[in-house]
């Protein structure tokens, strides 16, 4: 990666909601190489949907566990 590419990524990271995400990690001899990507964070409504899905799944697993105990 060249210096101008790193500076370009640093500028993007400083923007609101942008982050670097590792896409691939692989080994080449004694080196570890990481392929990175630039991503935007989730919006608040997306987070709420994910939390609701997790709660539903947790409830379903709990009910399934209780039913199979007896």
CORKACOR-V971080 format. One record per backbone hydrogen bond with DSSP energy under -1.0 kcal/mol. CO is the residue of the C=O (numbers start at 0). NH is the residue of the N-H. E is the energy in kcal/mol with one decimal. If there is no record, write none. Layout:
BEGIN
CO:NH:E  CO:NH:E
END
This chain:
BEGIN
1:5:-2.1  2:6:-2.6  3:7:-2.0  4:8:-2.3  5:9:-2.6  6:10:-2.0  7:11:-1.7  8:12:-2.5  9:13:-1.6  14:17:-1.3  16:40:-2.7  18:38:-2.8  20:36:-2.4  23:34:-2.9  25:32:-3.4  27:30:-1.8  30:27:-2.3  32:25:-2.6  34:22:-3.8  34:23:-1.4  36:20:-2.9  38:18:-2.4  42:46:-1.8  43:47:-2.0  44:48:-1.8  45:49:-2.1  46:50:-2.4  47:51:-2.3  48:52:-2.3  49:53:-2.3  50:54:-2.3  51:55:-2.3  52:56:-2.4  53:57:-2.5  54:58:-2.4  55:59:-2.4  56:60:-2.4  57:61:-2.1  58:62:-2.5  59:63:-2.4  60:64:-2.2  61:65:-2.3  62:66:-2.3  63:67:-1.7
END
